[in-house]
Amino acid sequence: MSTSTSPAADPRAFTPTTLDLGDAHLRPWSRKDIEVPSLVQGLMDGAADPRTALWNPLRTADRAAAVKWIEVRGDAWDAGTLATFALLGGPATDPGTDPGPDAGPRFLGGLGVRWTDRSDGLGMIGYWLLPAARGRGLATRATLAAAEWALRTAGVRRLELAHAVENEASCRVALRAGFPAEGTLRASYRFGDGEYHDEHLHARLASDPSPAPSGA
């Protein structure tokens, strides 16, 4: 299930939409989230996690940086140029609402879809999870839901996913979410260790069939 909060005048504009995963949901970042301590802290926790800092560096090491990060992404949603979601546990909540505590972390991580060539319908997807949220299939389900949304409703023609060759967990997520491997990009991206790493390139097309449910 998904719920859209505003119409998109441009067929290739990202419209804020909440994506329901059942036991979790992807909610668009909003400037209202600046006032939610658990979300700001979650971004700082993500920046401090060694695995995230290596493969998905976040410029959110302190509160000021986290606030700026949220502001930029709220503005990007308004412009329809960048789709970034907070992955939250439990039923959907409104922007600016504190998810609150539960048996596990309510703030679980993040996911983004960005244009690499908007005029040609070419986009890229990426994701990260806090340590306590890993190993539950959340990254796969979140990536699958966001990819379906981008390809079916947001005007994306081709959606790419790239990860460091050494990041085997991300490779498994890509394959399970219906992104076949297309090749290796040599020394293509400087990661959090300051070194350029080879990347595996995966992609899905809007014309591709939706992947079978996990385990099928």
C-alpha positions as CSV (number, residue, x, y, z in Angstrom):
1,M,0.0,0.0,0.0
2,S,1.2,3.5,-0.7
3,T,-0.2,6.9,0.0
4,S,0.7,10.1,-1.9
5,T,0.7,13.4,-0.2
6,S,0.7,15.8,-3.2
7,P,0.2,15.5,-7.0
8,A,3.2,15.6,-9.4
9,A,2.8,18.2,-12.2
10,D,5.9,16.8,-13.9
11,P,5.7,13.1,-14.7
12,R,9.4,12.8,-13.8
13,A,9.0,14.6,-10.4
14,F,9.2,12.6,-7.2
15,T,6.0,13.0,-5.3
16,P,6.2,12.4,-1.5
17,T,4.7,9.0,-1.0
18,T,4.6,6.6,2.1
19,L,5.3,3.0,1.2
20,D,3.9,0.3,3.5
21,L,6.1,-2.8,4.1
22,G,3.7,-4.3,6.7
23,D,5.9,-4.4,9.8
24,A,7.7,-1.2,8.7
25,H,7.3,1.7,6.2
26,L,9.2,4.1,4.1
27,R,8.3,7.7,4.9
28,P,9.5,10.7,3.0
29,W,11.8,13.0,5.0
30,S,10.3,16.4,5.8
31,R,11.6,19.5,7.4
32,K,9.2,18.7,10.3
33,D,11.5,15.8,11.2
34,I,14.1,18.3,12.5
35,E,11.9,18.5,15.6
36,V,11.9,14.7,16.2
37,P,14.9,13.9,18.4
38,S,14.8,10.1,17.7
39,L,15.2,10.7,13.9
40,V,18.0,13.2,14.3
41,Q,19.7,10.9,16.7
42,G,19.2,8.0,14.3
43,L,21.1,9.9,11.6
44,M,23.9,10.5,13.9
45,D,24.0,6.9,14.9
46,G,24.1,5.9,11.3
47,A,27.1,8.2,10.6
48,A,28.9,6.6,13.6
49,D,28.3,3.0,12.5
50,P,31.6,1.6,10.9
51,R,29.8,-0.3,8.2
52,T,27.6,2.6,7.2
53,A,30.6,4.9,7.4
54,L,32.5,2.7,5.0
55,W,29.9,1.8,2.3
56,N,27.3,4.6,2.7
57,P,29.0,7.6,4.4
58,L,26.5,10.0,6.0
59,R,27.4,13.7,6.6
60,T,25.3,13.7,9.8
61,A,27.9,13.3,12.5
62,D,26.4,15.9,14.8
63,R,23.0,17.5,15.3
64,A,23.7,20.6,13.2
65,A,24.9,18.3,10.3
66,A,21.8,16.1,10.7
67,V,19.5,19.0,10.7
68,K,21.1,20.4,7.5
69,W,20.8,16.9,5.9
70,I,17.1,16.8,6.6
71,E,16.5,20.4,5.3
72,V,18.2,19.6,2.0
73,R,16.1,16.5,1.5
74,G,12.9,18.2,2.5
75,D,13.6,20.9,-0.2
76,A,14.5,18.2,-2.7
77,W,11.1,16.5,-2.2
78,D,9.5,19.9,-2.8
79,A,11.3,20.2,-6.1
80,G,10.7,16.6,-7.1
81,T,14.4,16.0,-7.7
82,L,15.4,13.5,-5.0
83,A,13.4,11.0,-3.1
84,T,14.7,10.1,0.3
85,F,12.9,8.0,2.8
86,A,13.2,7.2,6.5
87,L,12.7,3.5,7.2
88,L,10.6,3.3,10.3
89,G,9.2,0.3,12.2
90,G,5.5,-0.2,12.7
91,P,2.5,1.4,11.0
92,A,2.8,4.6,9.0
93,T,3.3,7.9,10.9
94,D,3.1,11.5,9.7
95,P,6.2,13.7,9.2
96,G,7.3,15.4,12.4
97,T,5.8,12.6,14.5
98,D,8.1,10.9,17.0
99,P,8.0,7.1,16.2
100,G,8.6,6.4,19.9
101,P,10.3,3.4,21.5
102,D,9.4,-0.3,21.1
103,A,11.1,-3.7,21.4
104,G,13.5,-2.7,18.6
105,P,14.6,0.6,17.0
106,R,11.8,2.5,15.4
107,F,14.2,4.4,13.2
108,L,15.8,1.6,11.1
109,G,17.7,3.3,8.3
110,G,17.2,5.2,5.1
111,L,16.7,4.8,1.3
112,G,17.0,7.2,-1.6
113,V,16.3,7.4,-5.3
114,R,18.0,10.1,-7.2
115,W,18.1,11.2,-10.8
116,T,21.3,10.7,-12.7
117,D,19.7,11.9,-16.0
118,R,16.2,13.1,-15.4
119,S,15.5,14.0,-19.0
120,D,16.3,10.4,-20.0
121,G,14.4,8.8,-17.0
122,L,17.6,7.4,-15.6
123,G,17.8,7.0,-11.8
124,M,19.8,5.3,-9.0
125,I,18.8,3.8,-5.7
126,G,20.7,3.3,-2.5
127,Y,20.0,2.2,1.1
128,W,21.5,1.7,4.5
129,L,20.3,0.2,7.8
130,L,21.2,0.6,11.4
131,P,23.0,-2.5,12.9
132,A,20.0,-3.7,14.9
133,A,17.8,-3.6,11.8
134,R,20.0,-5.9,9.7
135,G,19.4,-9.6,8.9
136,R,15.6,-9.3,8.7
137,G,15.2,-8.8,5.0
138,L,14.2,-5.2,5.5
139,A,16.7,-3.8,3.0
140,T,15.4,-6.1,0.3
141,R,11.8,-5.4,0.9
142,A,12.4,-1.6,1.2
143,T,14.4,-1.6,-2.1
144,L,11.8,-3.7,-3.9
145,A,9.0,-1.4,-2.7
146,A,10.8,1.8,-3.6
147,A,11.9,0.4,-7.0
148,E,8.4,-0.5,-7.9
149,W,7.2,2.9,-6.9
150,A,9.9,4.7,-8.9
151,L,9.5,2.5,-12.0
152,R,5.7,2.4,-12.1
153,T,4.7,5.8,-10.8
154,A,7.6,8.2,-10.8
155,G,8.6,8.2,-14.4
156,V,11.9,6.3,-14.0
157,R,12.8,4.3,-17.1
158,R,16.0,2.6,-15.8
159,L,16.9,2.3,-12.2
160,E,20.5,1.5,-11.4
161,L,22.1,0.2,-8.2
162,A,25.8,0.2,-7.6
163,H,27.8,-1.2,-4.6
164,A,31.4,-1.9,-3.8
165,V,32.4,-5.4,-4.9
166,E,33.4,-6.2,-1.3
167,N,29.9,-5.3,0.0
168,E,28.4,-8.8,-0.6
169,A,25.4,-8.1,1.6
170,S,24.3,-5.2,-0.7
171,C,24.8,-7.5,-3.7
172,R,22.4,-10.0,-2.2
173,V,19.8,-7.3,-1.6
174,A,20.1,-6.1,-5.2
175,L,19.6,-9.6,-6.7
176,R,16.7,-10.4,-4.4
177,A,15.0,-7.1,-5.3
178,G,15.1,-7.9,-9.0
179,F,18.3,-6.0,-10.0
180,P,20.4,-8.3,-12.2
181,A,24.1,-7.7,-12.3
182,E,25.3,-6.1,-15.5
183,G,29.1,-5.7,-14.9
184,T,31.9,-4.3,-12.9
185,L,32.8,-0.6,-12.8
186,R,36.6,-0.4,-12.1
187,A,37.8,2.1,-9.4
188,S,34.5,3.9,-9.9
189,Y,33.7,5.4,-6.5
190,R,35.7,6.7,-3.5
191,F,34.1,5.2,-0.3
192,G,34.4,6.1,3.3
193,D,37.9,4.7,3.6
194,G,39.1,7.3,1.1
195,E,40.0,4.6,-1.5
196,Y,38.5,4.0,-4.9
197,H,36.7,0.7,-5.1
198,D,35.4,-1.4,-8.0
199,E,31.7,-1.6,-8.0
200,H,29.1,-4.1,-9.3
201,L,26.4,-2.4,-11.4
202,H,22.9,-3.7,-11.2
203,A,19.8,-2.3,-12.9
204,R,16.0,-2.7,-13.4
205,L,14.0,-1.4,-16.3
206,A,10.4,-0.2,-16.2
207,S,9.7,-2.8,-18.8
208,D,11.1,-5.7,-16.6
209,P,8.6,-7.9,-14.8
210,S,8.3,-7.5,-11.1
211,P,10.4,-10.1,-9.3
212,A,8.8,-13.1,-7.7
213,P,8.2,-13.0,-4.0
214,S,11.2,-13.9,-1.8
215,G,11.5,-17.6,-1.6
216,A,9.6,-18.4,-4.7
